[in-house]
Amino acid sequence: MRRWNTSTSSSPAGRSTVDRTWTLGVGEHIYEQLGQLIAGRFTATEIVRLAPRWWHLRSTVRAADERLAHVNLLASGVMSLLRTTVDGLGVEPALPAQLRGAVHQLGEALGAIAENGEAGTAEAVAGAARAGRLAAEGRHEPGTHALLVASIIDACVGDLYRVVGAEPE
């Protein structure tokens, strides 16, 4: 997401000028990273299942496995958000400013975790809270693109809280 924030430019109307093939590259990168996490999870699960010396780590591996499930949900939400904001801007006029701000805040929150790991948790939670507030600010008419984007942001914020083990604000 932070890569999206810094790699896009907007016209005065707020429309993205990114080449649509860019989203394919970002999606591929996200899913490659998830593939590596899944492979690591599988290896860890097999080790604690088969090696008696590591049995004491079973609960830790189970917790990490659950966290990875939330990371998968968050990644899917981020991909949906990228698709609806970059590829989907042709369906309506530009997104409202508060939704563009929410996308930016969510990108900053995810970037804090990506760059700082657990040390970036507080910054990520604060950014997610700002994103959630901004997305909830607008009055989005039912069936609109803005409502869809606000809903996806809300889901991403919830998934991010679950990934870092924080309580929603």
C-alpha positions as CSV (number, residue, x, y, z in Angstrom):
1,M,0.0,0.0,0.0
2,R,2.8,2.4,0.8
3,R,4.2,1.5,-2.6
4,W,0.8,2.4,-4.1
5,N,0.7,5.8,-2.3
6,T,4.1,6.8,-3.6
7,S,3.8,5.3,-7.0
8,T,0.6,6.9,-8.1
9,S,-0.1,10.4,-9.2
10,S,-3.5,12.0,-9.3
11,S,-5.0,14.4,-11.8
12,P,-6.9,17.4,-10.4
13,A,-10.0,15.3,-10.4
14,G,-8.3,12.8,-8.1
15,R,-8.2,10.1,-10.7
16,S,-5.2,7.8,-10.7
17,T,-2.9,8.0,-13.7
18,V,-1.2,4.6,-13.0
19,D,-0.9,2.1,-15.8
20,R,-3.4,-0.6,-15.0
21,T,-0.8,-3.3,-15.5
22,W,0.9,-1.9,-12.4
23,T,-1.8,-3.5,-10.2
24,L,-0.9,-6.9,-11.7
25,G,2.7,-6.4,-10.7
26,V,1.8,-5.3,-7.2
27,G,-0.6,-8.2,-6.8
28,E,2.0,-10.7,-8.0
29,H,4.4,-9.3,-5.4
30,I,1.9,-9.5,-2.6
31,Y,1.0,-13.1,-3.4
32,E,4.7,-14.1,-3.8
33,Q,5.3,-12.8,-0.3
34,L,2.2,-14.7,1.0
35,G,3.4,-17.8,-0.7
36,Q,6.7,-17.6,1.2
37,L,4.8,-17.1,4.5
38,I,2.6,-20.1,3.7
39,A,5.6,-22.3,2.9
40,G,7.3,-21.2,6.2
41,R,4.1,-21.9,8.1
42,F,3.9,-25.4,6.6
43,T,7.5,-26.1,7.5
44,A,7.0,-24.9,11.1
45,T,3.8,-26.9,11.5
46,E,5.5,-30.1,10.3
47,I,8.5,-29.6,12.5
48,V,6.4,-29.1,15.7
49,R,4.3,-32.1,14.7
50,L,7.1,-34.5,14.0
51,A,10.0,-33.5,16.2
52,P,9.5,-34.2,19.9
53,R,12.2,-31.7,20.7
54,W,10.0,-28.9,19.3
55,W,6.6,-30.0,20.6
56,H,6.6,-27.3,23.3
57,L,6.3,-24.7,20.4
58,R,3.0,-26.2,19.1
59,S,0.8,-23.4,20.7
60,T,3.1,-20.7,19.3
61,V,3.0,-22.2,15.8
62,R,-0.8,-22.5,16.1
63,A,-1.0,-18.8,17.1
64,A,1.2,-17.8,14.2
65,D,-0.9,-19.9,11.8
66,E,-4.0,-18.0,13.0
67,R,-2.2,-14.7,12.5
68,L,-1.2,-15.8,9.0
69,A,-4.9,-16.4,8.2
70,H,-5.6,-12.8,9.1
71,V,-2.6,-11.6,7.0
72,N,-4.2,-13.5,4.1
73,L,-7.5,-11.7,4.6
74,L,-5.7,-8.4,4.9
75,A,-3.8,-9.0,1.7
76,S,-7.0,-9.9,-0.1
77,G,-8.6,-6.7,1.2
78,V,-5.6,-4.6,0.1
79,M,-5.8,-6.2,-3.3
80,S,-9.5,-5.4,-3.5
81,L,-8.8,-1.8,-2.4
82,L,-6.1,-1.5,-5.1
83,R,-8.4,-2.8,-7.8
84,T,-11.3,-0.5,-6.8
85,T,-9.2,2.6,-6.4
86,V,-6.7,2.2,-9.3
87,D,-8.7,0.2,-11.8
88,G,-12.2,1.3,-10.7
89,L,-11.9,5.0,-10.8
90,G,-13.5,5.2,-14.3
91,V,-16.9,4.2,-12.8
92,E,-17.6,7.4,-11.0
93,P,-16.2,10.8,-10.4
94,A,-13.1,10.9,-8.2
95,L,-13.2,9.5,-4.7
96,P,-14.1,11.9,-2.0
97,A,-11.1,13.5,-0.2
98,Q,-11.7,11.7,3.0
99,L,-11.5,8.3,1.2
100,R,-8.3,9.3,-0.5
101,G,-7.0,10.3,2.9
102,A,-8.2,7.0,4.4
103,V,-6.4,5.0,1.7
104,H,-3.2,7.0,2.3
105,Q,-3.5,6.4,6.1
106,L,-4.0,2.7,5.6
107,G,-1.0,2.6,3.3
108,E,1.1,4.4,6.0
109,A,-0.1,1.9,8.6
110,L,0.8,-1.1,6.5
111,G,4.1,0.5,5.6
112,A,4.9,0.9,9.3
113,I,4.5,-2.9,9.9
114,A,6.3,-3.8,6.7
115,E,9.3,-1.6,7.5
116,N,9.5,-2.0,11.3
117,G,7.8,-5.3,12.1
118,E,6.4,-5.4,15.6
119,A,8.2,-2.1,16.5
120,G,5.8,-0.4,14.0
121,T,2.7,-1.8,15.6
122,A,1.7,1.4,17.5
123,E,2.2,3.5,14.4
124,A,0.2,1.0,12.4
125,V,-2.7,0.9,14.9
126,A,-2.8,4.7,15.0
127,G,-2.8,4.9,11.2
128,A,-5.5,2.3,10.9
129,A,-7.6,4.2,13.4
130,R,-7.3,7.4,11.3
131,A,-8.1,5.5,8.2
132,G,-11.2,4.0,9.8
133,R,-12.4,7.4,11.0
134,L,-11.8,9.0,7.6
135,A,-13.7,6.2,5.8
136,A,-16.6,6.5,8.2
137,E,-16.8,10.3,7.9
138,G,-18.5,10.5,4.5
139,R,-22.2,9.9,3.8
140,H,-21.9,7.3,1.0
141,E,-25.0,6.6,-0.9
142,P,-26.0,2.9,-1.2
143,G,-24.6,1.2,-4.3
144,T,-21.9,3.8,-5.0
145,H,-18.2,3.2,-5.7
146,A,-17.4,5.4,-2.6
147,L,-19.4,3.1,-0.3
148,L,-17.6,0.0,-1.7
149,V,-14.2,1.6,-1.1
150,A,-15.2,2.7,2.4
151,S,-16.4,-0.8,3.2
152,I,-13.1,-2.3,1.9
153,I,-11.1,0.2,4.0
154,D,-13.2,-0.8,7.1
155,A,-12.5,-4.5,6.5
156,C,-8.8,-3.8,6.0
157,V,-8.7,-1.8,9.2
158,G,-10.3,-4.7,11.1
159,D,-8.0,-7.2,9.6
160,L,-5.0,-5.1,10.4
161,Y,-6.1,-4.9,14.1
162,R,-6.4,-8.7,14.2
163,V,-3.0,-9.2,12.5
164,V,-1.2,-7.0,15.2
165,G,-3.4,-8.3,18.0
166,A,-4.9,-4.9,18.9
167,E,-8.4,-4.0,19.9
168,P,-10.4,-1.8,17.5
169,E,-10.7,1.8,18.7
